């Protein structure tokens, strides 16, 4: 898979993954070269091999970015139908998981368009008490620029 040529397919995969998992995992490395994985439910991919996430509850990612801004984002399609169909056929038509490699960028205030994207993603829960507790105060985002994609292969199935 080529990150530039296949960016649309990558975005579709991430969208399907969010529909089943509601998060991705972002791996970073701390100042002692120890790995750390952070679940993020607010990652959005732009049209140009970049993305952003709302940086409200993350303390590790911004701290790690000070010494090493490299990250790896894992997105897994956990749809039961996707897995059952693939297991029945003995083959995945698409990779069940992708990894995007990139660099964390600056932290900044979200634009109106970025806030609208968050509101749209979370609208199914807007009448729930927890929705307001978790997402009403999301105002800062962190940009990510991606340089490489890796398809996760599971033996002969893919």
C-alpha positions, 0 to 999 in steps of 0.5 A: 500500500502506498500512503499517497496513492491509497490515502482514500482507502486508508481513510475508509479503513479508519472510518470502518474501524471507528465504527466498530472500536470507537478508538485507535491506538497511538504508540509513542516513545518516552524520554527513556525510550520506553514505548507507550500506547494511548487510546484515542477516540478523536482522531480524524484523517484529512485529505492530504496524509495528515490528521489531528486528534483532540488533546484533552485527556492525553498527558503522555503523548504531549510529554513524549512529543517533547523528546520524540515526536514519532508515533504509530497509529494502529487501526483495527476493523473489529466488525464481527461480520467482517471477521465472520465473512473473512473466516468463512471464506478463509481470506480477507478482502481487505486488511483487518488492520493498518498502521500509520507512521508519522510525526506529532505536530503542534498543539493548537486551538481547533477550527470551526470545521474541526469542532464540527467534525467532532460534533458529527462523530459524537452526535449519536450520544449527544443526549447522554450525560457522559457525552457532555462530561467527555466532549463539551470542553474539547478545544485543543487539537494536535496535528499529525503528519503521516509518512508511511502505511503498513498493512497488517498481514495475518498469515495466508488470509491476507 
